[in-house]
Amino acid sequence: MRTFLVFALTFGLTHATYAATFCVSTASELQTALTMAVFNDENDDIQVVQGTYTGNFVFISIESFYLAIEGGYTENCASREVDPINTVMDGNSRGIVLVLVGDEQIDFVVDGLTIRNGSNSTKNGGGLHISTDSSGNVTLSNSIGSNSIKDGGGLHISTDSGNVTLSNSIVSANSTTSNGGGIYIVGANTATLANNTINGNTATNSGGGVYFKSNSATLIDNTITGNSATNSGGGVYFESDTDTATVYFKSDTATLTNNTITGNTADISGGGVYFKSNSATLNDNTITENKATNSGGGVYFQTDSATLTENDITDNKTTNSGGGVYFKSDTATLTDNSITGNTATKSGGGVYFKSDTATLTDNSITGN
């Protein structure tokens, strides 16, 4: 069965236009354009004509310029239809599909592409590997990919204090023998995921759907379903480089707003989400039918503080403690949440607190 990983990218450039524009319609033309862009000392826009491009495509540069790769163009790049289905990069399971590396401050844009059938036993990221130094930025939206191993089975992004944005995308059916079955983001100053579907990814270690190791992480309006991890964080795993996960544009917090996190599993803790950060805030999320073998069927907090407001936490399970939520936090605050129908074999069917201070106000905790 063919599987896909979809990336959608949009990027706010500081330059109105690119200095060099390439129109490519074959795999060899695509690689030639990438090679020329390495040495031309210009900002580059590679426009890809609709079709299938089989191969393993590489860009490695020490220049400080923008590179955009945009799919969906008609013949001779006369016009453009942004739909990842019409422009496909296929790695044929013989290596990483697309490698973009900048040793200086370089900003990458990838938009309107399907990236599929990548494999990798040495580097990180089987479908798409992006690495940029000196605060280089990466923004992704409207694209597709699949079948990869190592950190970030579908997508691996490494940046030195740059900003990463992934929006309006589908990341599905990817796998890794390490962390981040679908997506692995490391070193970002801010990492923002909005309006994505992340489903059916697997990690042998942690973060079946997504693994964050960044100063800041923001999740808004995502659907995260059916992911699994052998370790912790079946859906999402948060770990900060500076013991601070910053989410939703608030410093020193990890915040999830209006996400649906359903049907994820972890063999250890945090079936839906695992937090390892200073603080975490969850607002208006639906967290249902997740499972953890150890603790925190729905959510596991290993934080200094945790705040939950108006969340629906339902029908999650664990064979240990904290069927719905497990708190290993100095302070925990719950307000106006519905925590219903969760199951723990040991303790805390709905909620388990291992905290110095816990405050509950106007919550509905029933049928656990």
C-alpha positions, 0 to 999 in steps of 0.5 A: 500500500502506498503511503504519503507524508504531506508537507505544506510550506509558506514563508514570509521572505524579507526580499520581494523577489528572487534574484535567480529563477529556474523552471525545471521539468525533469529530475536531472534539471531539478538537480542541476538547478540545485547545484547551480544555486549552491554557487551563484551567490543569489537568492534562488527560486526553483519552480517545478513543473507538475509531474513525478521526479524520481531520485535523491536530490541534494543542496549543500551550501555555505552561502547566506541566501534564500532557496525556495522550491515550489511545485505545481507549475504548468508547462514552461512555468506559465502558471501555477496550481498549488496542490501537492498531488500534482508534483511528486518527488519520489526517493524510490526507497533508495535514500533521502528524497530531498536534502537541504543544508546551509552552513551559514544563515540560509532560509529554506522554503518548500511548497506544493510538493509530495515527498514520498518513498524516502529511506535512510539508515545513516542520516536523519530524516528519510523524506526531507532533511533540512539543516541550517545554521546561524538562525536560518529559518524554515517554513513549510506548507502544502506538500506530501511524503513517506516511508523513512527511518532515523530521527524524523522519519518523514521530516528532520529539521535542525536549526541554530536558533532559527524559526520553523513553521509547518502549516496546513499539511499532512504528515502520515505513515512514516516511521523511525528507529529513533525519535519523531516518527513523523517529524523531528525538530531540534534547535529551533527558537520557535517551532509552530505547527498549525492546521496539520494532520499528523497520523499513523506515524511510528517511533521506536523511541519517543514521539510517534507523531512529533518530537520537539527539542526546541526552545519554543513549540506552538501547536494550534488546531492540529489533528494528531491521531493513530501515532505510536511510540515504543517509549513515551509520547505516542502522539507528541513528545516535548523536550526543550534544549533549555528546559523551556518549551515555549508555545503559543508565543508565551515565553517559558511555556508549552501550550496546545490550543484547539488540537484533537489528539486521538488514538495514539499509543505509548509503550511507556508514558504519555499515550497522547502527549508527553511534556518534559519542560518547565511549564505546559498549558493546554486550552480547549483540546480534545484528548481521547482514546489514547493509551500508555502502558505505564502512566498518563494514558492521555497526557503525562506532565514532567514539568514545574507547572501545568495548567489545563483549561476547558479540555475534553479528556475522555476514554484514555487508558493506562495499565499503571496510573493516571488514566486521563492525566498524570502530573509529576509537576510542582504545581498543577491547575485544572479549570473547567475541564471534562475528564470522563471515562478514563481507566487506570489499572493501578491509581488515578483513573481520571487524574493522578497527582504527584505534585506539591500543589494541585488546584481544581476548579469547576471541572467535571470528573465522572465515570473514571 
